[in-house]
Amino acid sequence: MYKPKETRKEKGFASGTGFFVTDNGYMVTNYHILEDSKEIFTVTTDGSLLKAKFIKGDPANDIALIKINAVTRPLRISEMKGISKGEEVFTLGYPLIAIQGQEQKATFGRVNSLTGYKGDIRFLQIDIPLQPGNSGGPLLNKKGQVVGVVTATLDAVGALKLSGHLPQNVNYAVKSDYIIPLIRDLIPDELKEDKLSKKELTQTIKFLEPSVALVISK
């Protein structure tokens, strides 16, 4: 979606989004947000600025695991077998914080395709409006289950050169099946009983907000 390494060189830091997957501070985000960074911080919804430790990464799938020393509320990870083309999805994140502020944003859309750029099976194509800073945020179904990690948007300039047309709202998320191997040892019961399925969407979002945090890399 943008180039964090170049942004860090210009501004001294880059930002993205992450979400907790355990109750003791483990968080999933995009690898490209953290690549070559020297320090990582998170800002939680209560305003706490906490230093994070890089645990491990999966550069090929653009996923990373970091950890803060705090009690956290994890999101539930759902297997991909339960998602369908046309399904309503949403994300929580921190887009363009210098312009839009640091209040967490909820944005909505649908799954357009079960494959990504050039048919890549690791990705979903979605039409949720995304901005720099949304990277690393959870892609959630209406039950509040994570079905992917928001990762990229189709490059408009590149698409224009290749096709002669500007793409409209073509974005991608890494499927949840590629998150599970990274965190399996931490939460062997990652598919535990869902407690959100009967809540209204507005209630679900309010409940989920503390599970998502701003990620800052320096």
BELSULJO-V187117 format. One line per field, one symbol per residue. ss: DSSP state (A for helix, B for strand, O for the rest). phi: phi as a letter, one per 20 degrees, with the letter a starting at -180 (. if undefined). burial: + if it has 24 or more other C-alpha atoms within 12 Angstrom, else -. A space follows every 10 residues. Layout:
ss->???
phi->???
burial->???
//
This chain:
ss->OOOAAAAAAA AOOBBBBBBB OOOOOBBBBO AAAAOOOOOB BBBOOOOOBB BBBBBBBBAA AOBBBBBOOO OOOOOOBOOA AAOOOOOBBB BBBOOOAAAA OOOOBBBBBB BBBOOOAAAO OOBBBBOOOO OOOOOOOBBB BOOOOBBBBB BBBOOAAAAA AAAOOOOOOO BBBBBOAAAA AAAOOOOOOO OOOOOOOOOO AAAAAAAAAA ABBBBBBO
phi->.bdgfffffe dnbccbcbbe ccecofcdbe fffdgmedcc cccefenfec fddfeaccgf dlccdcbdea ecdfeeedff fedcfnffcb cdacflffde neffddccac febecdglmf ffcdecdffc cgofgnffec efenefdacg cbcfffffff ffdncefdld cccffffeeg ffdgfecfdg dfgeddfdef gffffffegf eccfdcdc
burial->++++--++-- --++++++++ ++--++++++ +++++-+-++ +++++----+ ++++--++-- ++++++++-- -+++++++++ --+---++++ ++++++---- -+++++++++ ++++-++--- -+++++++++ ++++++++++ ++++++++++ ++++------ ---------+ ++++++++++ +++------+ +----+---- ---++--+++ ++++++++
//
